[in-house]
Amino acid sequence: MAKEEKSFKVLTVGEVAQRSGVAVSALHFYEAKGLIKSERNAGNQRRYPRHVLRRVAIIKTAQQLGISLRSIQEAFMALPADRCPSSEDWALLAAKWRTDLDDRIQRLLRMKNQMDQCIGCGCLSIEQCPLRNPMDRLAEEGPGARLLQ
């Protein structure tokens, strides 16, 4: 009975992929990055605890918000690895990322509002461009498209 109980609590990589909507290769990648963990059975096949589904959901949500895997990885270090992240855990992660998201939104809004002033010319070194090159500061770094290097 204990074996049946334990097998009910673990999932194969295919089951995790199907339930989470994430490709098997992505799950392997997440595991290589230390974002999720599996154990190996006697046949050397990966077995994931059921709570890995919550971690994968957090990873997917964070990525949709534009949060880097490195930031996700750092945030996961604060979570216990042996249980399902709780709503309190999510609240802590969300609070940590909220400031960065607010800053990014403000930066994007400023860029969006300034875009009309230079969208037609495509020049990245014009002196008047307040969006990409105010006061022609990039000219001091040398010739060519400095932002592309």
N, C-alpha and C positions, 0 to 999 in steps of 0.2 A: 504493500500500500504506500509506503514512503516513497518508493521509486515512482509510482504513478503520480503522487502528489507533487514531487519535484519536477517531473516532466511537464506537468501542467503549468508550472510557474516559469518555464523557460521557453524561448522561441528560437526557431531556426533563423538564419539570415534571410531566407526567402519569406518567412512569415513576417519578420520585421519590415522587410521591403514592401510587402503587400499591404500590411496594416498602416504603414506610415506614408506610403506613396513616394518613397525614396528608393532610388536604384541600389542594387546590391553593391555596385562599385562605390557609390557614395557612402554607404555604411562602412565598407572596408576603409575608405579614406578617413572618415570620422574616427574610426577606431585607431588608425595609424597616427592621427593627430591627438589622440588621448581624450577625445570628446565623449566617446562611449566605450564600454568594455564588454568583452564576452569571455566565456570560459570555453574550454575545449572538452568534448566528450571523449569516450574511449576510442572512437573512430577518428579523432582529431578534427571534428567538425565544430564550428562555432555554435555556441548556445548563449542566447542573450536573456538576461532577466527581463520580466515583463515591463519593469519601470523604465527600460531603455526607450520605450515608445514615447514617454513624456519628454525625455531629453532630446529625442529626435524632433519632436514637435517644437520644442524651444529653439533648437538650432534652425529649423525651417522658418519659424516666425522671425527670429533675429535676422536671418539672412534677407528676408523680404523687407525688413526695415533698413537694410543696408549696413548692418553691423558686421564687421569683419570676423573671420574665423578666429583670429588671434584674440579679439575682444571677448568672443564667446568662450574661448578656451580659458582665458583669465577669469572670467566670471564663474565658470564651472569649477574652478579650483576651490571656491568658497562653499560649494555644495557637497554634501555627503554623497559618496559614490555608491553606497549600498542601499539606497532607498529612492523611491520616486520623489522628484522635486515637488514640493507642495505649493499651494497658492501663495504662501508667505515667502517661499524661496523665489517665486516668479516676481513678487512685488519688489524684493530686494534687487533682482536683476534689472527689472524695468526702471527702477529709480536710478540705478547706476547708468543706464543707457539713455535716459530721458534728456539729460543735459546735453549730451553729445548730439542727439537727434534734434533738439531745439536749436542748437548752434548751426547744424547743417541746414536746417530748414531756413533759418534767417539768412545764411550765406546764399542759398539758392534763390530766395526771394529777391535779395539785392541784385544778384546777377540777372535774374529774369527782368527786373525793372530797368536795368541799365542796358540790356541787350539792344533795344531800339536805337541807341546812339551809335552803334558800330556794326550792326548785323550786315549792312549792305557792302561795306568795303572789304572785309576779310583781312585787313592789315593788322598785324600784331605788334607793330612798332610805331604806329602813328602817335605823335606827341599828345594829342587830345584824347586818346582812348582811356576813359576812366575805368573801364572794365578790366582790361588785361595789362595795360602798360601805362599807368599814370606817370606823367612827367618824363616819358620816354626813358625810364630807368633801365630797360633791357638793352638799350643801345650801348650802355657802358660795359656790358658783358661781352660784346663782340658782334660780328655780323651774323646774319641768318636768323632763322626762326628759333630763338632761344628757348621757347617754352616746349619745343618738341624734343629736346635733347635730354 
